[in-house]
Amino acid sequence: MINNTDAVRVIDSKRDDAVIIPTMNAGNVRFGLPTVTSNQNLDLPISGAMGKASNVGLGVALAQPGRKVFVLDGDGSLLMNLGAMVTASTKQPKNFYHFLFNNGVYAVTGGQPIPGSEGVTDWTELAKGAGYAAVFSFDNLEDLSTGIDEVLAAEGPVFVHLTVEPEIENTPVQFRQRASRTAQQAYAEVTAALASD
């Protein structure tokens, strides 16, 4: 299994000018993208809209075909919106990279198991069946670190399954560490950064 922060750090280190759209644990302010980002102006965190990061990412990828878009999704989130995989494959955005952080639990709400997490759901086969152009899977940091260049050289839509350690969030919502900017601020900053290029 890969540590959540380590996985995000590897992805961020290869981003160049990519837009990163994290959700759930990949967007957690304690151990997700905000802790390691190298370009916050191109980070568009999706919170409060579980299951929709891949839809937002697809929209950005279609609107910005010359720029890579990385969606950092959760397994529980994607399970709520499996149709997004077929939609992304149908649109065939060559710049769309869909990273699935599979920890087997709803970590943000206390660690309840995800349906199918007992080995029933094969995410890579789902991605292949949905029509992704390239599919990768990593369950350790060394392989991810050495394989990330091959992933990013592939033409999208690309699906990357990551087996990550569960990071359970048990702190009551009102006491959790807040992001440094609101979703509205993030949207405005990303929009301004994209418009200036």
Protein Blocks (a to p, Z undefined) as FASTA:
>chain_A
ZZfklmmmmmmmmnmmaccddehjllpcklmmklmpcblklcccdehiahilmmmmmmmm
mmmmmbccdddddfklmmmmmmlmmmmmmnopakbccddddehiafknnopacehilopa
cfklmmmmnopabdcddfbfklmmmmmmmmmmpccdddddddddddddfbdfklpccdfb
dfklmmmmmmmmmmmZZ
